[in-house]
Amino acid sequence: MADQNSKLYQLTLKKASEKLKSGEISSLDLTKAVFERIETVEPKVGAFITLTKELALKQAKESDKRRVAEKTLSEIDGIPIAVKDLFCTKDVRTTAASKILDDFIPTFESTATQKLWDAGAVLIGKTNCDQFAMGSSTETSAYKETKNPWDLKRVPGGSSGGSAAAVSADMCMAALGTDTGGSIRQPASLCSIVGLKPTYGRVSRYGVIAMASSLDCIGPMTKTVEDAAILLNILAGEDESDGTTLPIAVPDYQKSLDGNIKGLKIGIPKEFFGEGMDPEVDKIVREGISKLKNLGANIVEVSLPTVKYALAVYYVIMPAEVASNLARYDGVRYGHSKAKSEKRKAKSLEELYIDSRTEGFGDEAKRRIMLGNYVLSSGYYDAYYKKAQQVRTLVKRDFEEAFRKVDILATPVSPTAAFKFGEKSGSPLEMYLSDIHTVPINPAGVPAISVPAGFTSNNLPVGMQLIAPQMGEEKLLNVANQFEKIAGITNIKPEL
Amino acid sequence: MSKLSKEDVLHIAKLSKLRLSNAEVEKFRGQLSSVLEYVGELSKVDTKGVDATAQVTGLTNIFDDDKISGERTSYEEIKLNAPEFEENAFKVPGVFDNN
């Protein structure tokens, strides 16, 4: 029994759910196995800011009681899930990996996490990420480095690096992440897991600490495409607390997984295979595309000419929204504050704002706030902000145009595999350029997924990105699932 | 346009309610200038007659009835996270310098 338990943590969400249903295991068995795994590997990986073991064991016991009473809530009832520390969780510390929210304990629950608990899920803990989700390596966290489980000298990607590492290292069955310019897909690619960024507005953002509101998306990070579909079923839908959620019925995404992709048109946008691509990554992604061809898909080259400006669009619109969203951290209502400091108390309101923010924000947050205030400031608004919003329209049109010709686009997720700590943190622009293939998706609002595609000669994971038109999640998950099956690497795990 | 001066950096720090050391002014001046230079690429794109996109899925404003819905957060709960809280109000220093 002990031997069997020790492997429970490796289960996919789907398999764990089946074993719970059949009565082979209990949620308490599963949850305990996950925490045993965490005790062994978390000291090496550092995926979590907060672990909620006591709460998890309580939730697991409640789930088991429901099962005995035949009142099981959903397919994920009793399943251990990790949540990026950007989602407000009632009574559980939520930091956004920043010092300014070091002691913040939300008095409310985000809609996405509320839906998980309403479905019976078990909270394992809150995962590390880049501070306020700003970064591509999780290095801007004010708390700790998260290591890539495939090579502990390398970053897990970011900003949802803790969630990706936790799933990859089997410290949870699945995790939640957020994606403003690639923060779900890039770490998923670098850690060999599945990461889905849904259509903008498909999942409620209510209660998730905002970064750039016109771009922020929430999505599942999982061991398989099927698991992503199961979680999207629970997460998706209209929410009266988020006016950008789409008033469109949620289909059963699990039912869309097994469609034949013969004759489906898959577009290869040449702009995503240019300069700066690591040759090994390029090769793995091209091999992946050949595999889709072998399944009967028609491969068509397409062009999205404005996409080369998408990163520039992003680095105007995103900081502008960051500057507005982060104006709320002022040391008055919550978070790090000079109002209560015994040593040197702020003397005026202005000083309270400045002292609290200067001490509370890390460099990356400061950079983006200042950049945002610059592009929004008088005299520069038209040249930067309005111009970027206009080019955003052209980027969006490029995708619409491409999807008139093809069903799905296939591209690399990241130009390189996982990089080493410190390799890019000295140059913000170089770090920003590592998101060049994931960023264009967010201004266009379309859904995209990262699926494990292979490994470099250094045994570093490489993912493939599949992109669908807005609300095209069913087709996206179908192709992703077919690709995952033929790629056949889901069961390859990092050695820890 | 894209090369920031020291005064530019101090001005946007002021707008951002941030205090920078001299070393930080220099560091951010270089870093922000290189990002602005990069985004300056946008000026090459012809956007004559192109509408700006702020909402990408085409949803328009949604209006709610002017009624309180759901549970209200209690003063006790608000107090838990408040740096200084007195008589059901946040306590802050005066708007004007007390010196």
Contacts between the chains, C-beta under 8 A, distances in Angstrom:
chain1	res1	chain2	res2	distance
A	103	B	81	7.8
A	104	B	81	6.0
A	105	B	80	6.3
A	105	B	81	6.3
A	107	B	73	5.3
A	107	B	77	4.1
A	107	B	78	7.1
A	107	B	80	6.9
A	107	B	81	7.2
A	108	B	73	7.0
A	199	B	57	7.0
A	200	B	56	5.3
A	200	B	57	5.6
A	201	B	57	5.2
A	201	B	59	6.8
A	214	B	54	6.1
A	214	B	55	6.8
A	214	B	56	6.7
A	240	B	64	7.5
A	240	B	69	7.5
A	243	B	59	7.6
A	243	B	61	7.7
A	243	B	62	4.6
A	244	B	55	7.3
A	244	B	57	7.5
A	244	B	59	6.3
A	246	B	57	6.2
A	246	B	59	7.0
A	306	B	45	7.1
A	309	B	41	6.2
A	309	B	42	6.1
A	309	B	45	5.8
A	311	B	38	7.8
A	312	B	38	6.2
A	312	B	39	4.4
A	312	B	40	7.9
A	312	B	41	4.9
A	312	B	42	5.1
A	313	B	42	6.9
A	315	B	35	6.0
A	315	B	38	6.9
A	315	B	39	5.1
A	316	B	39	5.3
A	316	B	42	7.1
A	323	B	16	6.9
A	327	B	17	8.0
A	330	B	17	7.5
A	331	B	83	6.3
A	332	B	83	7.2
A	332	B	90	5.4
A	332	B	92	5.6
A	333	B	78	7.7
A	333	B	81	7.1
A	333	B	82	6.1
A	333	B	83	7.9
A	333	B	90	5.8
A	334	B	81	3.7
A	334	B	82	6.5
A	334	B	83	7.6
A	335	B	81	7.5
A	335	B	83	7.9
A	337	B	83	3.5
A	337	B	84	7.8
A	339	B	83	4.1
A	339	B	84	4.7
A	339	B	91	7.1
A	339	B	92	6.4
A	339	B	93	7.3
A	340	B	83	4.5
A	340	B	84	5.7
A	345	B	93	7.6
A	346	B	93	5.4
A	347	B	93	6.0
A	347	B	97	6.1
A	347	B	98	5.6
A	347	B	99	6.6
A	348	B	93	5.3
A	348	B	94	6.2
A	348	B	95	7.0
A	348	B	96	6.5
A	348	B	97	4.5
A	348	B	98	6.7
A	349	B	92	5.5
A	349	B	93	5.5
A	349	B	94	6.7
A	349	B	95	4.9
A	350	B	17	7.8
A	350	B	95	7.8
A	350	B	97	7.9
A	351	B	93	7.1
A	351	B	97	7.8
A	352	B	92	6.1
A	352	B	93	5.6
A	353	B	17	4.5
A	354	B	17	5.1
A	354	B	18	6.8
A	354	B	19	5.3
A	355	B	19	7.6
A	357	B	16	7.6
A	357	B	17	5.3
A	357	B	18	5.7
A	358	B	18	5.4
A	358	B	19	4.5
A	361	B	18	7.3
A	366	B	16	7.4
A	366	B	18	5.8
A	366	B	28	7.3
A	367	B	28	6.5
A	367	B	31	6.2
A	367	B	32	6.6
A	367	B	35	7.9
A	369	B	16	4.7
A	369	B	18	7.0
A	370	B	9	7.5
A	370	B	12	4.7
A	370	B	13	6.3
A	370	B	16	5.1
A	370	B	18	7.0
A	370	B	28	6.5
A	370	B	32	6.3
A	371	B	32	5.8
A	371	B	35	6.2
A	371	B	36	7.6
A	373	B	12	5.0
A	373	B	15	4.3
A	373	B	16	5.0
A	374	B	4	7.8
A	374	B	8	7.6
A	374	B	12	4.8
A	374	B	32	7.1
A	374	B	36	7.3
A	375	B	39	7.9
A	377	B	11	7.9
A	377	B	12	6.9
A	377	B	15	6.4
A	383	B	1	7.2
A	383	B	43	7.2
A	384	B	39	6.8
A	384	B	42	7.5
A	386	B	52	5.9
A	387	B	42	5.1
A	387	B	43	7.0
A	387	B	45	7.7
A	387	B	47	6.4
A	388	B	39	7.4
A	388	B	42	6.0
A	389	B	52	3.5
A	389	B	53	5.7
A	389	B	54	6.2
A	390	B	45	7.9
A	390	B	47	3.9
A	390	B	50	4.5
A	390	B	51	7.2
A	390	B	52	5.2
A	390	B	53	7.8
A	391	B	42	5.5
A	391	B	45	5.1
A	391	B	47	6.3
A	391	B	50	7.9
A	392	B	52	7.4
A	392	B	53	4.5
A	392	B	56	7.8
A	393	B	50	5.3
A	393	B	51	5.7
A	393	B	52	6.6
A	393	B	53	4.4
A	394	B	45	6.9
A	394	B	47	7.2
A	394	B	50	6.4
A	396	B	53	6.0
A	396	B	56	6.4
A	427	B	31	8.0
A	428	B	31	5.2
A	428	B	34	7.7
A	428	B	35	6.6
A	429	B	31	7.6
A	429	B	34	5.0
A	429	B	35	5.7
A	429	B	38	6.0
A	432	B	35	7.2
A	432	B	38	7.9
A	443	B	53	7.6
A	443	B	56	7.0
A	444	B	56	6.8
A	445	B	56	3.4
A	445	B	57	5.4
A	470	B	56	8.0
A	470	B	57	6.1
